[in-house]
Amino acid sequence: MSAPPLPAVSRVTRALPIPAGAGLARMVVLRNVTSFRHGWIALISGFFEPVLYLFSLGVGVGALVPSVTTDRGSVVTYAAFVAPALLAASAMNGAVFDSTFNVFFKLRYAKLYDGMLATPLGPRDVAVGEIAWSLGRGGIYSGLFLLVAVLAGLVHSWWSLLGLPAAVFIAFAFAAVGMFATTFMTSWVHFEYVTLAIQPMFLFSATFFPLSTYPGLLQWLVRLTPLYHGVALERGLLLGEVGAGLLWHVGYLLALGLVGVLGAARRIEGLLLR
């Protein structure tokens, strides 16, 4: 006798990139998929902000700035220059929203994780599950934005096929660090610090201007920010400026994500199992 078909939400969770050994984390993702099943509009609403920036700045300012020379020497239109950066920002926005606001509510008010840890799920399952869900949301935002960029004629390189996987990778780094940071928060007021971190990164991570136009000291500070590495990675892929230097950006984001996963799991264990 053949096994009954899996529900749609279960098939979705099986498709998510959850590491081996963290199978129970799928239950956390399944819970989130079920809760958003009838609220999908709220799920995708955050994707509109980067799209509005693309058309207001990329197209509007692009009419005044005929071309931009990238840090690698390519000459492109301003809209084509800005689009990869906004793709990285889409991944960041989707991942940060879920891994901070939603996780904080579940941890401090709904006490959802207390109930999860009363089941066979462990702290790592909770951390990996929530980060995987945030990663999925960042991937949705990025996929929709990339589609808009393609339809607008701003994508010209076949390397852009790796733009969506790279965006998911960016979302992983921000989701992991976002959840780790959220475990230290005890009040909604602390989200002012999230805004204080995200907004300057969005504006100054070589998003709207080449890094070479920044003063020397500011260039080094920008290079320390995770969004800059995401922007540089996406810009290299979408503009076809591919080289060994992109591996440095991948390594930075990977290390940041792993630190976030391990830190979040340890913090949840300390908060809920002590």
DRENDO-1510 file (C-alpha; in Angstrom, 1 decimal, always signed):
<recs>
REC; n; res; u; v; w
REC; 1; MET; +0.0; +0.0; +0.0 .
REC; 2; SER; +1.4; +3.4; -1.0 .
REC; 3; ALA; +1.9; +6.1; +1.7 .
REC; 4; PRO; -0.7; +8.9; +1.7 .
REC; 5; PRO; +0.4; +12.1; +0.1 .
REC; 6; LEU; +2.0; +14.7; +2.3 .
REC; 7; PRO; +0.1; +18.0; +3.1 .
REC; 8; ALA; +1.3; +21.0; +1.1 .
REC; 9; VAL; +2.9; +22.6; +4.2 .
REC; 10; SER; +4.9; +19.5; +4.9 .
REC; 11; ARG; +6.2; +19.5; +1.3 .
REC; 12; VAL; +7.2; +23.1; +1.7 .
REC; 13; THR; +9.2; +22.4; +4.9 .
REC; 14; ARG; +11.0; +19.4; +3.2 .
REC; 15; ALA; +12.2; +21.8; +0.5 .
REC; 16; LEU; +13.8; +24.2; +3.0 .
REC; 17; PRO; +17.6; +24.1; +3.5 .
REC; 18; ILE; +17.7; +22.7; +7.0 .
REC; 19; PRO; +21.0; +21.1; +8.0 .
REC; 20; ALA; +21.2; +17.4; +8.6 .
REC; 21; GLY; +20.8; +16.4; +12.2 .
REC; 22; ALA; +18.2; +19.1; +12.9 .
REC; 23; GLY; +15.2; +17.3; +11.4 .
REC; 24; LEU; +12.9; +18.3; +14.3 .
REC; 25; ALA; +13.5; +21.9; +13.3 .
REC; 26; ARG; +11.1; +21.2; +10.4 .
REC; 27; MET; +8.3; +21.2; +13.0 .
REC; 28; VAL; +9.1; +24.8; +13.9 .
REC; 29; VAL; +9.1; +25.8; +10.3 .
REC; 30; LEU; +5.8; +23.8; +9.8 .
REC; 31; ARG; +4.2; +25.8; +12.6 .
REC; 32; ASN; +5.2; +29.1; +11.0 .
REC; 33; VAL; +4.0; +28.0; +7.6 .
REC; 34; THR; +0.6; +27.0; +9.1 .
REC; 35; SER; +0.3; +30.3; +11.0 .
REC; 36; PHE; +0.9; +32.4; +7.9 .
REC; 37; ARG; -1.3; +30.3; +5.6 .
REC; 38; HIS; -4.1; +32.8; +5.8 .
REC; 39; GLY; -1.9; +35.9; +6.3 .
REC; 40; TRP; +0.4; +35.7; +3.2 .
REC; 41; ILE; -0.2; +39.4; +2.4 .
REC; 42; ALA; +1.6; +40.3; +5.6 .
REC; 43; LEU; +4.3; +37.8; +4.7 .
REC; 44; ILE; +5.3; +39.5; +1.4 .
REC; 45; SER; +4.5; +43.1; +2.3 .
REC; 46; GLY; +8.0; +44.0; +3.3 .
REC; 47; PHE; +9.2; +43.4; -0.3 .
REC; 48; PHE; +7.7; +46.6; -1.6 .
REC; 49; GLU; +10.1; +49.0; +0.2 .
REC; 50; PRO; +13.2; +48.0; -1.9 .
REC; 51; VAL; +11.1; +48.1; -5.1 .
REC; 52; LEU; +10.0; +51.6; -4.3 .
REC; 53; TYR; +13.6; +52.6; -3.7 .
REC; 54; LEU; +14.6; +51.0; -7.0 .
REC; 55; PHE; +12.1; +53.1; -9.0 .
REC; 56; SER; +12.4; +56.3; -7.0 .
REC; 57; LEU; +16.2; +56.4; -6.9 .
REC; 58; GLY; +17.3; +53.9; -9.5 .
REC; 59; VAL; +15.1; +55.3; -12.2 .
REC; 60; GLY; +14.5; +58.9; -10.9 .
REC; 61; VAL; +18.1; +59.7; -10.0 .
REC; 62; GLY; +19.2; +57.5; -12.9 .
REC; 63; ALA; +17.7; +60.2; -15.2 .
REC; 64; LEU; +20.1; +62.7; -13.7 .
REC; 65; VAL; +23.1; +60.3; -13.4 .
REC; 66; PRO; +23.7; +58.7; -16.8 .
REC; 67; SER; +26.3; +56.1; -15.7 .
REC; 68; VAL; +28.3; +54.9; -12.7 .
REC; 69; THR; +31.7; +53.4; -12.6 .
REC; 70; THR; +31.8; +50.4; -10.2 .
REC; 71; ASP; +34.8; +49.7; -7.9 .
REC; 72; ARG; +35.9; +47.0; -10.4 .
REC; 73; GLY; +35.8; +49.5; -13.3 .
REC; 74; SER; +32.6; +48.5; -15.1 .
REC; 75; VAL; +30.5; +51.4; -16.4 .
REC; 76; VAL; +26.7; +50.7; -15.9 .
REC; 77; THR; +23.5; +52.7; -15.6 .
REC; 78; TYR; +22.6; +54.0; -12.1 .
REC; 79; ALA; +19.6; +51.7; -11.9 .
REC; 80; ALA; +21.7; +48.6; -12.8 .
REC; 81; PHE; +24.2; +49.7; -10.1 .
REC; 82; VAL; +21.6; +50.1; -7.4 .
REC; 83; ALA; +19.5; +47.0; -8.2 .
REC; 84; PRO; +21.9; +44.4; -6.8 .
REC; 85; ALA; +22.3; +46.4; -3.6 .
REC; 86; LEU; +18.6; +46.6; -3.1 .
REC; 87; LEU; +18.4; +42.8; -3.8 .
REC; 88; ALA; +20.7; +42.3; -0.8 .
REC; 89; ALA; +18.7; +44.7; +1.3 .
REC; 90; SER; +15.5; +42.7; +0.4 .
REC; 91; ALA; +17.1; +39.6; +1.8 .
REC; 92; MET; +18.2; +41.5; +4.9 .
REC; 93; ASN; +14.8; +43.0; +5.5 .
REC; 94; GLY; +12.9; +39.7; +5.3 .
REC; 95; ALA; +15.3; +37.9; +7.5 .
REC; 96; VAL; +15.7; +40.6; +10.2 .
REC; 97; PHE; +11.9; +41.2; +10.5 .
REC; 98; ASP; +11.2; +37.6; +11.4 .
REC; 99; SER; +14.2; +36.8; +13.5 .
REC; 100; THR; +13.8; +39.9; +15.7 .
REC; 101; PHE; +10.2; +41.1; +16.2 .
REC; 102; ASN; +8.5; +37.7; +15.8 .
REC; 103; VAL; +11.1; +35.8; +17.8 .
REC; 104; PHE; +10.9; +38.4; +20.6 .
REC; 105; PHE; +7.1; +38.1; +20.8 .
REC; 106; LYS; +7.3; +34.3; +20.9 .
REC; 107; LEU; +10.1; +34.2; +23.5 .
REC; 108; ARG; +9.0; +36.9; +25.9 .
REC; 109; TYR; +5.2; +37.1; +25.6 .
REC; 110; ALA; +3.6; +34.1; +23.9 .
REC; 111; LYS; +6.1; +31.8; +25.7 .
REC; 112; LEU; +5.9; +29.6; +22.6 .
REC; 113; TYR; +9.4; +28.2; +23.0 .
REC; 114; ASP; +8.7; +27.0; +26.6 .
REC; 115; GLY; +6.1; +24.7; +25.1 .
REC; 116; MET; +8.4; +23.6; +22.3 .
REC; 117; LEU; +11.1; +22.6; +24.7 .
REC; 118; ALA; +8.6; +20.5; +26.6 .
REC; 119; THR; +8.5; +18.2; +23.5 .
REC; 120; PRO; +11.4; +16.3; +21.9 .
REC; 121; LEU; +12.6; +19.5; +20.3 .
REC; 122; GLY; +15.8; +20.9; +21.7 .
REC; 123; PRO; +17.3; +24.5; +21.7 .
REC; 124; ARG; +19.2; +23.9; +18.5 .
REC; 125; ASP; +16.0; +22.7; +16.8 .
REC; 126; VAL; +14.2; +25.9; +17.8 .
REC; 127; ALA; +17.1; +28.1; +16.7 .
REC; 128; VAL; +17.6; +26.3; +13.3 .
REC; 129; GLY; +13.9; +26.2; +12.7 .
REC; 130; GLU; +13.3; +29.9; +13.3 .
REC; 131; ILE; +16.4; +30.9; +11.3 .
REC; 132; ALA; +15.3; +28.6; +8.4 .
REC; 133; TRP; +11.9; +30.3; +8.4 .
REC; 134; SER; +13.5; +33.7; +8.5 .
REC; 135; LEU; +15.8; +32.6; +5.7 .
REC; 136; GLY; +12.8; +31.5; +3.7 .
REC; 137; ARG; +11.1; +34.9; +4.1 .
REC; 138; GLY; +14.2; +36.7; +3.0 .
REC; 139; GLY; +14.3; +34.4; +0.0 .
REC; 140; ILE; +10.7; +35.2; -0.9 .
REC; 141; TYR; +11.5; +39.0; -0.8 .
REC; 142; SER; +14.6; +38.5; -2.8 .
REC; 143; GLY; +13.0; +36.3; -5.4 .
REC; 144; LEU; +10.2; +38.8; -6.0 .
REC; 145; PHE; +12.6; +41.7; -6.2 .
REC; 146; LEU; +14.9; +39.8; -8.6 .
REC; 147; LEU; +11.9; +39.2; -10.8 .
REC; 148; VAL; +11.1; +42.9; -10.9 .
REC; 149; ALA; +14.7; +43.7; -11.8 .
REC; 150; VAL; +14.6; +41.2; -14.6 .
REC; 151; LEU; +11.4; +42.6; -16.0 .
REC; 152; ALA; +12.8; +46.1; -15.7 .
REC; 153; GLY; +15.8; +45.1; -17.9 .
REC; 154; LEU; +18.4; +45.6; -15.1 .
REC; 155; VAL; +19.9; +42.1; -15.2 .
REC; 156; HIS; +22.4; +41.4; -18.1 .
REC; 157; SER; +24.7; +38.6; -16.9 .
REC; 158; TRP; +24.1; +34.9; -16.7 .
REC; 159; TRP; +25.9; +35.0; -13.3 .
REC; 160; SER; +22.7; +36.6; -12.0 .
REC; 161; LEU; +21.2; +33.0; -11.9 .
REC; 162; LEU; +23.2; +32.8; -8.7 .
REC; 163; GLY; +21.7; +36.0; -7.4 .
REC; 164; LEU; +18.8; +34.3; -5.6 .
REC; 165; PRO; +20.9; +31.6; -3.9 .
REC; 166; ALA; +23.3; +34.4; -2.8 .
REC; 167; ALA; +20.4; +36.3; -1.4 .
REC; 168; VAL; +19.3; +33.3; +0.6 .
REC; 169; PHE; +22.8; +33.1; +1.9 .
REC; 170; ILE; +22.7; +36.8; +3.0 .
REC; 171; ALA; +19.3; +36.1; +4.7 .
REC; 172; PHE; +21.0; +33.3; +6.6 .
REC; 173; ALA; +23.6; +35.6; +8.1 .
REC; 174; PHE; +21.2; +38.3; +9.1 .
REC; 175; ALA; +18.5; +35.8; +10.4 .
REC; 176; ALA; +21.1; +34.0; +12.6 .
REC; 177; VAL; +22.6; +37.2; +14.1 .
REC; 178; GLY; +19.2; +38.8; +14.4 .
REC; 179; MET; +17.8; +35.9; +16.5 .
REC; 180; PHE; +21.0; +35.8; +18.6 .
REC; 181; ALA; +20.7; +39.5; +19.3 .
REC; 182; THR; +17.0; +39.2; +20.1 .
REC; 183; THR; +17.7; +36.7; +22.9 .
REC; 184; PHE; +19.4; +39.6; +24.8 .
REC; 185; MET; +16.4; +41.9; +24.5 .
REC; 186; THR; +13.9; +42.3; +27.3 .
REC; 187; SER; +11.8; +45.2; +26.1 .
REC; 188; TRP; +10.3; +46.5; +22.9 .
REC; 189; VAL; +12.3; +49.6; +23.4 .
REC; 190; HIS; +15.4; +47.7; +22.5 .
REC; 191; PHE; +14.3; +47.4; +18.9 .
REC; 192; GLU; +15.4; +51.0; +18.6 .
REC; 193; TYR; +18.9; +49.4; +18.5 .
REC; 194; VAL; +17.9; +47.2; +15.6 .
REC; 195; THR; +16.8; +50.2; +13.6 .
REC; 196; LEU; +19.9; +52.0; +14.6 .
REC; 197; ALA; +22.0; +49.2; +13.2 .
REC; 198; ILE; +19.9; +48.5; +10.0 .
REC; 199; GLN; +19.2; +52.0; +8.7 .
REC; 200; PRO; +22.9; +53.2; +8.5 .
REC; 201; MET; +23.9; +49.9; +7.0 .
REC; 202; PHE; +21.2; +50.3; +4.3 .
REC; 203; LEU; +22.3; +53.8; +3.5 .
REC; 204; PHE; +26.1; +53.5; +3.7 .
REC; 205; SER; +27.0; +49.9; +2.6 .
REC; 206; ALA; +27.9; +51.1; -0.9 .
REC; 207; THR; +24.2; +50.7; -1.6 .
REC; 208; PHE; +23.8; +53.9; -3.6 .
REC; 209; PHE; +27.4; +55.0; -4.4 .
REC; 210; PRO; +30.6; +53.1; -5.1 .
REC; 211; LEU; +32.8; +52.4; -2.1 .
REC; 212; SER; +35.6; +54.4; -3.7 .
REC; 213; THR; +33.6; +57.6; -3.3 .
REC; 214; TYR; +33.7; +57.3; +0.5 .
REC; 215; PRO; +36.4; +58.8; +2.6 .
REC; 216; GLY; +39.3; +56.4; +3.5 .
REC; 217; LEU; +38.3; +55.8; +7.1 .
REC; 218; LEU; +34.7; +55.3; +6.3 .
REC; 219; GLN; +35.6; +52.8; +3.6 .
REC; 220; TRP; +37.2; +50.6; +6.3 .
REC; 221; LEU; +34.1; +50.9; +8.5 .
REC; 222; VAL; +31.8; +50.0; +5.7 .
REC; 223; ARG; +33.9; +46.9; +4.9 .
REC; 224; LEU; +33.1; +45.7; +8.5 .
REC; 225; THR; +29.3; +45.7; +8.0 .
REC; 226; PRO; +27.6; +42.5; +6.8 .
REC; 227; LEU; +25.3; +44.2; +4.4 .
REC; 228; TYR; +28.3; +45.6; +2.4 .
REC; 229; HIS; +29.5; +42.0; +1.9 .
REC; 230; GLY; +26.0; +41.1; +0.7 .
REC; 231; VAL; +25.9; +44.1; -1.6 .
REC; 232; ALA; +29.3; +43.3; -3.1 .
REC; 233; LEU; +28.4; +39.7; -3.6 .
REC; 234; GLU; +25.1; +40.5; -5.4 .
REC; 235; ARG; +26.7; +43.3; -7.4 .
REC; 236; GLY; +29.4; +41.0; -8.6 .
REC; 237; LEU; +26.9; +38.4; -9.8 .
REC; 238; LEU; +24.3; +40.6; -11.4 .
REC; 239; LEU; +26.9; +42.7; -13.2 .
REC; 240; GLY; +29.1; +39.8; -14.2 .
REC; 241; GLU; +32.1; +41.1; -12.1 .
REC; 242; VAL; +33.0; +37.6; -10.9 .
REC; 243; GLY; +36.3; +36.8; -9.4 .
REC; 244; ALA; +38.0; +35.1; -6.5 .
REC; 245; GLY; +37.3; +38.2; -4.3 .
REC; 246; LEU; +33.7; +37.1; -4.0 .
REC; 247; LEU; +34.8; +34.1; -1.9 .
REC; 248; TRP; +35.8; +36.6; +0.8 .
REC; 249; HIS; +32.3; +37.9; +1.0 .
REC; 250; VAL; +30.9; +34.4; +1.1 .
REC; 251; GLY; +33.3; +33.4; +3.9 .
REC; 252; TYR; +32.3; +36.5; +5.9 .
REC; 253; LEU; +28.6; +35.8; +5.7 .
REC; 254; LEU; +29.1; +32.1; +6.4 .
REC; 255; ALA; +31.1; +32.8; +9.5 .
REC; 256; LEU; +28.6; +35.3; +10.7 .
REC; 257; GLY; +25.7; +32.9; +10.2 .
REC; 258; LEU; +27.3; +30.1; +12.0 .
REC; 259; VAL; +28.2; +32.3; +15.0 .
REC; 260; GLY; +24.6; +33.4; +15.1 .
REC; 261; VAL; +23.1; +29.9; +15.0 .
REC; 262; LEU; +25.4; +28.6; +17.8 .
REC; 263; GLY; +24.9; +31.7; +19.9 .
REC; 264; ALA; +21.1; +31.7; +19.5 .
REC; 265; ALA; +20.9; +28.0; +20.4 .
REC; 266; ARG; +23.1; +28.5; +23.5 .
REC; 267; ARG; +21.1; +31.5; +24.6 .
REC; 268; ILE; +17.7; +29.8; +24.3 .
REC; 269; GLU; +19.0; +26.9; +26.2 .
REC; 270; GLY; +20.3; +29.2; +29.0 .
REC; 271; LEU; +17.0; +31.2; +29.1 .
REC; 272; LEU; +14.5; +28.4; +29.0 .
REC; 273; LEU; +16.3; +25.3; +30.5 .
REC; 274; ARG; +18.1; +26.8; +33.4 .
</recs>
